[in-house]
Amino acid sequence: MCGLCLCLCFKQKPEEVFLKPRMGVGPTATTPKNLVLYIHGLSAPSRAVWMAAKAANIPVTIRYLDLFKGEHKTPEFAKINPDTTVPTLQDGDFSLWESRPIMTYLVSRYGKNSRLYPKDLQQRAVCDRLLHYDLGSVYKTISEYMYPQLFQAKPPDTDREAAMRKVFDYMNRQLQGQKYMCGDDMTIVDISMATNLALIELRNYKLDQWPLLTTWYQRMKSLPYWAECNQGLYEWKSPMMGE
Ligand SMILES: N[C@@H](CCC(=O)N[C@@H](CS)C(=O)NCC(=O)O)C(=O)O
């Protein structure tokens, strides 16, 4: 559980966005007809999937669900995803949730840029290893450190900070001699980890002690679609912190 359901009201008007396919890429057997992605603007996994779709030039219709108003708890949405979580992808009759499998599915099936999730099985296995690390360690430690501060007005916890700092050490080490987490090409691992890392900006947590991580994060933030896909994070002000 992400913990967003714990927070107070975050207002965002429902909006739909249709991303145009890249020029010159004609329809193929794998061209999506109508992909719908249900998201929440603050949710890190939602932001990740949206960014992955942008990176892969895959047109998706974005539907915002306001978790704070319980818009994900409707019977209609439960039919699409009985776990009632975001992100959720709808591809015709097929629906899928959990951000990492959504990203691997989207890129494998519809992506024009296969480097985002390499086809080579050994390169892919490295990506998978880091996607698992992202879920079990990056997202886990950052959310466990940040959420109590953001949503429950608790002071920073030193043990949780130490756990998160170990993860930053790991990420910094992973970047030695390469531009991105899996090598010199950006993959969905970078996208997923960067959207999780962005949560630390809400408490202005500095990465100065991890120079490779700092440079990598700046590189990720310079992506042309970073601002749009992460707007929900930057617009959010924690009511618990009186901001
Ligand atoms: N591991 C999942 C996390 C999904 C998740 O917990 N999403 C949160 C938003 S970040 C959510 O939908 N929370 C609403 C709820 O649990 O009721 C992923 O990567 O997609």
Ligand as a Chemical Component Dictionary entry (heavy atoms), coordinates in Angstrom:
data_LIG
# 
_chem_comp.id                   LIG 
_chem_comp.type                 NON-POLYMER 
_chem_comp.pdbx_formal_charge   0 
_chem_comp.three_letter_code    LIG 
# 
loop_
_chem_comp_atom.comp_id 
_chem_comp_atom.atom_id 
_chem_comp_atom.alt_atom_id 
_chem_comp_atom.type_symbol 
_chem_comp_atom.charge 
_chem_comp_atom.model_Cartn_x 
_chem_comp_atom.model_Cartn_y 
_chem_comp_atom.model_Cartn_z 
_chem_comp_atom.pdbx_ordinal 
LIG N1  N1  N 0 3.423  -1.425 -6.069 1  
LIG C1  C1  C 0 2.332  -0.735 -6.703 2  
LIG C2  C2  C 0 1.793  0.338  -5.768 3  
LIG C3  C3  C 0 0.341  0.659  -6.090 4  
LIG C4  C4  C 0 -0.228 1.575  -5.017 5  
LIG O1  O1  O 0 -0.196 1.237  -3.816 6  
LIG N2  N2  N 0 -0.777 2.701  -5.449 7  
LIG C5  C5  C 0 -1.312 3.673  -4.510 8  
LIG C6  C6  C 0 -0.952 5.064  -4.973 9  
LIG S1  S1  S 0 0.807  5.299  -4.924 10 
LIG C7  C7  C 0 -2.804 3.546  -4.419 11 
LIG O2  O2  O 0 -3.454 3.277  -5.403 12 
LIG N3  N3  N 0 -3.341 3.733  -3.211 13 
LIG C8  C8  C 0 -4.754 3.707  -3.001 14 
LIG C9  C9  C 0 -5.163 2.633  -2.045 15 
LIG O3  O3  O 0 -4.333 1.801  -1.665 16 
LIG O4  O4  O 0 -6.342 2.645  -1.661 17 
LIG C10 C10 C 0 2.802  -0.138 -8.036 18 
LIG O5  O5  O 0 4.017  -0.006 -8.237 19 
LIG O6  O6  O 0 1.963  0.154  -8.893 20 
# 
loop_
_chem_comp_bond.comp_id 
_chem_comp_bond.atom_id_1 
_chem_comp_bond.atom_id_2 
_chem_comp_bond.value_order 
_chem_comp_bond.pdbx_ordinal 
LIG N1  C1  SING 1  
LIG C1  C2  SING 2  
LIG C1  C10 SING 3  
LIG C2  C3  SING 4  
LIG C3  C4  SING 5  
LIG C4  O1  DOUB 6  
LIG C4  N2  SING 7  
LIG N2  C5  SING 8  
LIG C5  C6  SING 9  
LIG C5  C7  SING 10 
LIG C6  S1  SING 11 
LIG C7  O2  DOUB 12 
LIG C7  N3  SING 13 
LIG N3  C8  SING 14 
LIG C8  C9  SING 15 
LIG C9  O3  DOUB 16 
LIG C9  O4  SING 17 
LIG C10 O5  DOUB 18 
LIG C10 O6  SING 19 
# 
